[in-house]
Amino acid sequence: MTTSEYEEEQKVERIKANMARIEELTHRLTQAMAQRQPPRPSLQAPDSDLFLHAATAYWTEMFKHPSKALEQQLDYWGKALKHHLEAQEVMRSGKIAAPEDSTPDDRRFSNPLWKTHPYFNYIKQQYLIASEAMNDAVHGLESVPDREKRRLTYFTQQIIDMMAPTNFLATNPDALMKAVETEGESLVRGLENLVRDVEANQGDLRVTLADTDAFKVGGNLATTPGKVVFRNRMFELIQYSPSTETVCRTPLVIFPPWINKYYIMDLKPQNSLIKWIVDQGYTLFIVSWVNPDASFADVGMDTYIEEGYLEAIRVAREITDEKQVNVVGYCIAGTTLSLMLALMHKRRDKSVRSATFFTTLTDFSDQGEVGVFLEDDFVNGIEAECTERGYLDSAFMSKTFSFLRSNDLIYGPAIRSYMMGEAPPAFDLLYWNGDGSNLPGRMCVEYLRGLCQNDRFAGDTFHICGEDVKISDVKHPLLAVACETDHIAAWRSSFRGISKMGSADKTFILSESGHIAGIINPPSKKKYGHYTGAKPEGAPEDWLRDAQFSEGSWWPVWEGWLRRRSGAQVAARNPGDSGYDALADAPGTYVISSKNTAMS
């Protein structure tokens, strides 16, 4: 047997083995998908009335203004036909090439074949022409209210993104080239990845974003030394070990959001906000929230304040023997912190000296991008789910936020995993992103109905812990940090809320980048800059015009502000030396299990 014959025989054997493997994996995939429980339809898509109203408006406007509709149709067909003829002309000349391509750069189409190959270029240009026509049709609906049009625009774009040629094997040159180069092995690995994800989620398809074996919370994530010094059914309180001989007298308590785990602020030493704060000389406490199950169905916003915020502040004060603490609230925890501060004003409680808000919404008159999911069709479905199960599963929130960046967090990872056969990356941020928490049923509905939908705190009053509080009741010295491209807490909305608070001492910082990267922005990276200096009043655009831009992280600016409100230096405090015994090493027990429940 010659060498070429042997190689050919080996190739045939590999193909046979791959085909057998595909048959086995297909059988497993079918079995796994059969386990899938039908999801609540109202949590999967907007009410069909949204598109029915759009279709009715389109046809009504077409009959009223036929010339406008005709112009839109002619524009689409004209561009599509012109490109078709240009492609035919190039082929007729005998060239295996694409016509001139002046389409804008799009990283989905970064492979050179999208510009040079006649087949792929034709598909791409026709897709982009059709996408433009769909968006133009939605934007041209004059009789549709602005709020409804924003939702139509968003969900239309979701359909457009889903139908991108890159999402299908037959029209993805990268995947096809990889399949040829690996003799089909990439497709087998891709199917293995698909089966793994479907089996892991009981028949539901959720793309694994990060290598789950590459990280361990308390191993190579959340490693700043500290101790759990208090625990109740709602949270564990972690006190961090000092790294300086003296510390500021006033302790700092951080309240992270309970949608995800707190260790976004302690991923690794190089970008750990927690370690950085400790190294600046502060006694730092952080709350690690429990991951609720059905037994937490009765937990509301008031529970988080009474059994969470107020308890954590009480314990931190007792441990440090101080009358006051400084506090930080991140995202939804910042929203709830503002309610607590207003409540403290009503109760004449002086336990908080100053407050810092990270990417916090308190004025929901403009909900930003996430507002497309805050209409009754989705919220009714969430309320029904919470009533039935007692909590909202973390998977829903994860999907919702992923669809706000679907190309980056859904389609792109799916292409790499299922078509290219690549293993998920060892990326700590994406690992954290997939480590979500459930939301208690009552709390979830109160937050969505009372704050997000009805804007009661900023627009009227919000009833909490027996008091009616309003945004102007927040009187504490405060600093707020918002992020320029935040798709969850839009910076302009954050600014409007801060400007309505009743404090006479307010500072606003606008960081470059988004919801996470704009906050987890250590000075050593010298990556994203920030705006500050102007008084947080008037229109957001006017504030930005008057603010000064500075290179680098906002962390040192905040630390300077905080230090002026943190008192004199005292001897460093060690966890467990003040009557509260250490219950566990940081990061504690509540953060570890994805389905943890309160411990006695």
Secondary structure, 3 states (H helix, E strand, C coil): CCHHHHHHHHHHHHHHHHHHHHHHHHHHHHHHHHCCCCCCHHHCCCCCHHHHHHHHHHHHHHHHCHHHHHHHHHHHHHHHHHHHHHHHHHHHCCCCCCCCCCCCCCHHHCCCHHHHCHHHHHHHHHHHHHHHHHHHHHHCCCCCCHHHHHHHHHHHHHHHHHCCHHHCHHHCHHHHHHHHHCCCHHHHHHHHHHHHHHHHCCCCCCCCCCCCCCCCECCCECCCCEEEEEECCCEEEEEECCCCCEEECCCEEEECCCCECHHHHHCCHHHCHHHHHHHCCCCEEEEEECCCCHHHCCCCHHHHHHHHHHHHHHHHHHHHCCCCEEEEEECHHHHHHHHHHHHHHHHCCCCEEEEEEECCCCCCCCCHHHHHHCCHHHHHHHHHHHHHHCEECHHHHHHHHHHCCHHHHHHHHHHHHHHCCCCCCCCHHHHHHCCECCEEHHHHHHHHHHHHHCCHHHHCCEEECCEEECHHHCCCCEEEEEECCCCCCCHHHHHHHHHHCCCCCEEEEEECCCCCCCCCCCHHHCCCCEEECCCCCCCHHHHHHHCEEECCCCHHHHHHHHHCCCCCEEECCCCCCCCCCCCEECCCCCCCCCCCCCCC
